[in-house]
Amino acid sequence: MVLWIKALHIVLVVSWFAGLFYLPRIFVNLAMVPGPGAERDRLMLMAAKLYRFVTPIGVLAILFGLWLWLGEGIGRGEGWMHAKLAVVAALVAYHLACGRLLAAFRANSAQRSHVWFRWFNEIPVLLLLVAVVLVVVKPF
């Protein structure tokens, strides 16, 4: 049973990250659109649908991870797990920040440049790298 939970957790985490890799790329394009029009409307629709789709996936990924940690005892009391939980907290904060940025685009009050969004888009890559190293290598 534990292997099924792990498999589902991994699939959900991969799916959540896929959404968080793509959503800021949409923000890059939105930041480059000069004003209202069909292109902006299409990008806003894509961003809103993606955020609505990926949010419950992230919640499920966290719930399955909690099941593995609290229910099955995986990583309980180990330093790498505490560090991984910090990475998950940072990922949740990033996800919520994406929601706030989407709301700013909806309200036509987004002030950041496309260059800023390109850098913002790299954050989940770094979080994924750290999480994978912690889970696979278990450095402490």
C-alpha positions, 0 to 999 in steps of 0.5 A, a space after each residue: 500500500 505504501 508504494 501506491 501512496 508514494 507513486 501517487 504522491 510523486 505523480 501529484 508532485 510532478 503535476 503540481 510542479 508542471 503547473 508552477 513551471 508553466 504559470 509564470 511563463 504565461 505571466 511573462 507573456 502577459 507582462 509583454 502584452 501592451 494592453 487589452 485585446 484578444 491576446 491578453 484575454 487568451 493568456 488570462 483565460 489560460 492562466 486562470 484555468 491553469 491556476 484553478 486546475 493545479 491548486 487541488 493537485 498541490 493540495 492532494 500532493 501535500 495530503 499524500 505527502 503528509 500520509 507518508 510522513 505522519 501515517 507511515 512514518 517515512 522521514 519522521 524525526 529525520 533532519 532531511 524531512 524537516 528541511 523538505 517540509 521547509 521546501 514544501 512551505 516555500 512551494 506553498 508560498 510560491 503557489 499563493 504568490 502566483 495567485 496574487 500575481 494572477 489577481 493583479 493581472 486581472 485587476 490590470 495592476 501588475 507592475 512587474 516586467 517580463 524580465 522579473 517574471 523570467 527570474 520568478 519562474 526559476 524559483 520552482 526549479 530551485 525548490 525542486 532541485 533541493 527537494 529531490 536532493 533531500 529525498 534521494 540523498 538524505 544528507 542529514 
